[in-house]
Amino acid sequence: MARKTPTSSNSDQLLDEFQALVRDTESLLQHSASLAGEQAEELREQIRGSLGRARNTLHSAEHALQQRGKAAIEATEGYVQTHPWQTLGIAAAIGMLLGMLISRR
C-alpha cells in the first residue's frame, strides 16, 4: 500500500490548482463572447485568483524541491567524506559499466 508523503500531497495540490486554472480559463474562453461588463470582470478576477494560487503553489513546491536537493547534497558529501575509498570504488565501477555499455554500440 502506497503511503502519501508530504511531497506527493504538494504535487497533488499543484495538479489540482492547474486543473482548476485550466477549467477557469476554458470557462472564460467559452463565455467571453457573450459576457460584457461586470460579468466579464468577475470571471477575470476568478482567473487571476486561480493564477495567484497556482503561482504560490509553484513557489512552495520549488522551495520544497530546493530543500530536498540541499539535503541530498549534504548527505552525499557526508558519505563521501566518511567513506572515501568506498566512494572511489563505486565511482570506478560505474565508470567501468558505462564504458562497457558505450563500447557495445
N, C-alpha and C positions, 0 to 999 in steps of 0.2 A: 504494500500500500504506500503510495507516494505521500509524503508529508509536505505541507505547504510551508515554504520558507519565507522570510520577510522579503527577499528579493523577488520571489515569484509573485507575491502579492503586489509588490511595486509594479512589476511588469503587467500583471493583470489589471491594475488600476490604470496604468498608462494606456493599455489597449482599450479599456472601457472609455477613457477620455477621448481617444482618437475616433472610436466608433461613434460617440456622441457628436464629435465635431463633424464627422462626415455626414451624419444624419441631419444635423442643423444646416450644413452647407447645402445639402440636397434640397432641404425644405426651402431655403432661401432662393435657390435657383428656380424651383418649381413655382413659387409664389411671387417672385419678383416682378413678373409682368403684370399681375393682377393687383398687387398691393401698391398703395400710394400713401404718402404722408406718415401718419403716426404708426400704422401697422408695419410699414416697411422699417421704420426706425426701431420699433420694438424687436423685430426679428433680427436686425443688425446688432442690437445690444445683446441678444441671446448668443449670436455668433461670436461677438467679442468676448463675452463671458466664457464660452467654451474654449476659445483660443487661449485666453488667460489661464484657465485651469490646466489645459494641455501643456502650456509653456511651463507652468510651475511644476507640474508632474515631471516633465522632461528634465528640468533643472535638479529636482531632488533625485531622480534616477541617475543623472550624470554624477552628482555628488557621491551617491552610494557606490557607483562603479569606481570612482576615483579612490574612495576609501578602501574598497576591496583590493584594488590594484596595488595601493601602497602597502597594505598588509601582506599581500603575496610577495612583493619585492623584499620587504623586511624579513619575512620567513625564509625566503630563498637565500638572502645574504647571510642570515644567521646560520643556516645549514652549511653553506659553503665555507664559512669561517670556522665552524666547529668540525667539519669533516672534509678537509681539502683533498685528501687522497681518494676518498670515495667519489667525490665530485669529479675529479680528474678522470677516474676510471669510467664513470658514467658518460662523461663527455666524449671520451675516446671511443667507447662502444657505440654511441650514437653516430659519431663521425664515420666509423667503420661501416655501420649498417647503411647509412646514406650513401657512402661511396660504392658499396656493393649494389645498391638499387640503381644508382646512376650508371654504373658500368654495364648493367644488363641491357640498357637501351641501345 
